[in-house]
Amino acid sequence: MSDAAPAIPADLSFEDALSRLETIVSRLESGQAPLEESITLYEEGARLKAHCEARLKAAQLRVEKIVVGADGQAKGVQAAEFG
């Protein structure tokens, strides 16, 4: 079977994970990787995709919107709604 791809560090930034994922996609799309390497790259890519999605979800939960009262003054914050 294929060699195990390296684990994704939990503290890997979204930008670094996305950059690595783009590199993997380019390598796979080129068709130059041997079959075993392609499988390993695909597995790593799937983990990177999940990592990026988790980072985005965490960021989404941290985003808040300022609630402005009728007098135009900020009166607090509430969770932002997406989608």
Buried (B, 14 or more C-beta within 10 A) or exposed (E): EEEEBEEBEEEBEBEEBBEBBEEBBEBBEEEEBEEEBBBBBBBBBEBBBEBBEBBEEEEEEEEEEEEEEEEEEEEEEEEEEEE
